[in-house]
Amino acid sequence: MEQQSVTANGREVKATLPCTITEFLLAQNLPPKSVVVEHNGEAVAPSEFTQRTLGAGDRLEIVRIVAGG
């Protein structure tokens, strides 16, 4: 494992790769249950966060879920 970059929300972010989406989110202080993730253009179900592996150059779009009314 080594420090490499992924693009998250259009921004280059250093990460220890390979890692799962869950590991990446936790390293960014984002609780996995509070976000919706798109990985390389594909929506990822929260149940897949622990199995989906990120590699160098991958692209993520991360949207926080905000409850309100």
C-alpha positions as a Markdown table, in Angstrom:
| # | Residue | x | y | z |
|---|---|---|---|---|
| 1 | Met | 0.0 | 0.0 | 0.0 |
| 2 | Glu | 1.3 | 3.4 | -0.9 |
| 3 | Gln | 0.1 | 7.0 | -1.0 |
| 4 | Gln | -1.5 | 7.8 | -4.4 |
| 5 | Ser | -4.3 | 10.0 | -5.7 |
| 6 | Val | -7.9 | 9.6 | -6.4 |
| 7 | Thr | -10.2 | 12.4 | -7.6 |
| 8 | Ala | -13.0 | 13.1 | -5.2 |
| 9 | Asn | -15.6 | 15.8 | -6.2 |
| 10 | Gly | -13.2 | 17.2 | -8.8 |
| 11 | Arg | -10.3 | 17.5 | -6.3 |
| 12 | Glu | -7.2 | 15.4 | -6.1 |
| 13 | Val | -7.0 | 13.6 | -2.8 |
| 14 | Lys | -4.1 | 11.5 | -1.5 |
| 15 | Ala | -5.0 | 8.1 | -0.2 |
| 16 | Thr | -3.3 | 4.9 | 0.8 |
| 17 | Leu | -4.2 | 2.6 | -2.0 |
| 18 | Pro | -5.6 | 0.1 | -2.6 |
| 19 | Cys | -8.4 | 0.7 | -0.1 |
| 20 | Thr | -12.2 | 0.2 | 0.0 |
| 21 | Ile | -14.7 | 3.0 | -0.3 |
| 22 | Thr | -15.4 | 2.6 | 3.4 |
| 23 | Glu | -11.8 | 3.0 | 4.3 |
| 24 | Phe | -11.4 | 6.1 | 2.1 |
| 25 | Leu | -14.5 | 7.7 | 3.5 |
| 26 | Leu | -13.4 | 7.1 | 7.1 |
| 27 | Ala | -10.0 | 8.6 | 6.3 |
| 28 | Gln | -11.8 | 11.7 | 5.0 |
| 29 | Asn | -13.9 | 11.8 | 8.3 |
| 30 | Leu | -17.1 | 11.0 | 6.3 |
| 31 | Pro | -19.3 | 8.4 | 8.0 |
| 32 | Pro | -20.2 | 5.9 | 5.2 |
| 33 | Lys | -23.9 | 6.0 | 6.3 |
| 34 | Ser | -24.1 | 9.7 | 5.6 |
| 35 | Val | -23.1 | 9.8 | 1.9 |
| 36 | Val | -24.0 | 8.6 | -1.5 |
| 37 | Val | -21.1 | 7.6 | -3.7 |
| 38 | Glu | -20.5 | 7.4 | -7.5 |
| 39 | His | -17.3 | 5.5 | -8.4 |
| 40 | Asn | -15.9 | 6.0 | -11.9 |
| 41 | Gly | -19.4 | 7.1 | -13.1 |
| 42 | Glu | -21.3 | 4.2 | -11.5 |
| 43 | Ala | -23.6 | 4.6 | -8.5 |
| 44 | Val | -22.4 | 2.4 | -5.6 |
| 45 | Ala | -24.9 | 0.8 | -3.2 |
| 46 | Pro | -23.9 | 1.4 | 0.5 |
| 47 | Ser | -23.8 | -2.4 | 0.9 |
| 48 | Glu | -20.9 | -2.5 | -1.6 |
| 49 | Phe | -18.7 | 0.1 | 0.1 |
| 50 | Thr | -16.7 | -2.5 | 2.0 |
| 51 | Gln | -16.1 | -4.6 | -1.1 |
| 52 | Arg | -15.4 | -1.9 | -3.8 |
| 53 | Thr | -11.7 | -1.2 | -4.1 |
| 54 | Leu | -10.2 | 2.1 | -5.1 |
| 55 | Gly | -7.1 | 2.4 | -7.3 |
| 56 | Ala | -4.9 | 5.3 | -8.4 |
| 57 | Gly | -6.7 | 7.7 | -10.7 |
| 58 | Asp | -10.2 | 6.6 | -9.8 |
| 59 | Arg | -12.9 | 9.2 | -9.7 |
| 60 | Leu | -15.4 | 9.6 | -6.9 |
| 61 | Glu | -18.4 | 11.9 | -6.5 |
| 62 | Ile | -19.5 | 12.0 | -2.9 |
| 63 | Val | -22.7 | 13.7 | -1.8 |
| 64 | Arg | -23.7 | 14.1 | 1.8 |
| 65 | Ile | -27.2 | 13.1 | 2.8 |
| 66 | Val | -28.8 | 15.9 | 4.7 |
| 67 | Ala | -32.0 | 15.2 | 6.7 |
| 68 | Gly | -34.3 | 18.0 | 7.3 |
| 69 | Gly | -37.8 | 19.2 | 6.8 |
